[in-house]
Amino acid sequence: MSILDEPINRLDGTPATLGEITGGKPALLVNVASKCGLTPQYAGLEALHEELAGSGFTVVGLPCNQFLGQEPGTAEEIEQFCSSTYGVTFPMTEKIEVNGAGRHPVYEQLVRTPDEEGEAGDVQWNFEKFLVDGSGHVVARFRPGVEPDDPRVRDAARALASSAGA
């Protein structure tokens, strides 16, 4: 089964699959949090989304409260914070777990992908990024400290967007 076939609710609670949320297009999947030192990365994620959305690429935020309780809000609070503070327009999912026994099936697949140093396994912190092509193959993993405007992220996202035939 492709990662795109995995059921995951949208932030508003409506059922979907990851493929429905991404539109079957390339995407950058990011576990996000509203009260983290890395939260300003929302601005870069939104800029990347705006730049490439017309090319059939999207960013998807997957809220997670596993790292020091840095995403404590309700779905409504998360949506309000993201839209009013960072102007977020990219899709968001329900709050999920990315590590441990309660790890969401989407992350069961994502964490098998090694990062640039060849290390796979648990998500290290908020704002870890996974680049997925339109078929659901994970093509790159960027650890939390890699900013969305880092050339490695932007160039890989642009290449996927252009290869999608956009």
Phi, psi and omega in degrees: 000135178286151176302332180290341179275352183291128175291136174203131181286149171289168181303326181281003176093352180287139183291148178199178166248163177301323178297324177292323180290321180275348185072018182070016180256165175303148184209155170253114181264127187224126173281121190245160178208144186272344186234047184239153175299339179266000182307327177301348175297342175307321181298314178292324177295318179294319179298317178296316178300311181298319181297320190252357182301322179292345178263010179081029179242149177218156167261143175233124176267132179240091183303141181215136182249021185278346185253096180055030176060037186273004171226069186277348190289164172284170177304317181296318179294320178297312181300315181297313180300311184295318182286319183280328183272320185238002179063031184296128175241350181286158183292150178231150177258178171299162175290132183226172172256139182252347180227163172082189185297331180266013182305131178295145180305330176301316181283337173304322179279318184299316187290352175285343183278128177284153175278190183297338180263007177086011183260121174260185176111195187309151172293134184280324186191181175300151175070031168282140190241137177234125179264124185237135178278178184292349177263357179094008177279132177280120186253344178199154178226130180236127181291165187306325182286350178277113184290153179299334180268006175299136181305329178296319180288309184299314182295319179294319178294316178299317180297318178294319180298316182289327179286345179284359178086018182274000000 
